[in-house]
Every structure is written in structure tokens, then in C-alpha cells.
Amino acid sequence: MANNQVPGAAPGTGAAAAANKDIIDDEERLEDGMEHLKELHLQIRQLRSAIPRMLSPLYAKHASPEAYFAAFNQSVANTQKEVQDFKQALTSEESTKIFKHAAASRRARPGGIKPWRYSDDPEWTTLKKRVKREEPSAK
């Protein structure tokens, strides 16, 4: 049996082609989900240094108290935007779908999810360009 054939489906039939398409679509959704989770992971890692970056203007020399205050306000605004962006990405519809799918998978196979190790993927910090696929309209 070829690698891309579905067990139990007769080769060359419409059922086999439809099953193969479903498998490919599911794999694409999983890969897109993994990329989204990678983006979330990188955002949260960036937030680990948010407070030191926010406070950094307090340690720098400024020409005047107004410049000191303006620099601090700007760093607070930047940090607040980073936190809001992360919160929005975390609570987005895409994230919700991914987390629900993971929870359902964990319930179905409680011991079947292998822990991820950064050593398994040396280029884990490199984001791949994700192509947004249009969802088929419900008929």
C-alpha cells in the first residue's frame, strides 16, 4: 500500500481520494496550528523581558524631567501593546480551536501525546510563512 493511501479504502475510488484529501487537509491544519503555537511561544518568551525593558528608561540619563517622563511613558505604552497583542493572539478564534482540538486529542489518547523538546527541532525559533487558507463555505 502506498504511503498516501487510506487503509480499508479501495485504491482509485472516490472514497479513497476523499479520504486522502481529508488526511492532507487535517495535516495542513495541524501544521498551521503548530506554527500558530510557535508564534505564541515566541511572543511569551519576548514578554519575559517586558518589565526590564519597561523600566530601562528609569536608569538612563535624560536631558530634562519631561524627557525622562516621556521616555518612561513610551516604554510603558510599548510594553502594554505587547501584552495586549499576546492576549489577543492567545484568545483568538484560531487559538481557541487549537486548544479545543488538543484537549479532545488528550482525552482520546491520554498517554499518546509525546512531549516536545527544543532539541527535536533546532530551527524552532524560525517562523515559517503561513498561508491563510479560505474555509470552505457550509452548504
Disulfide bonds with the S-S distance in Angstrom:
none
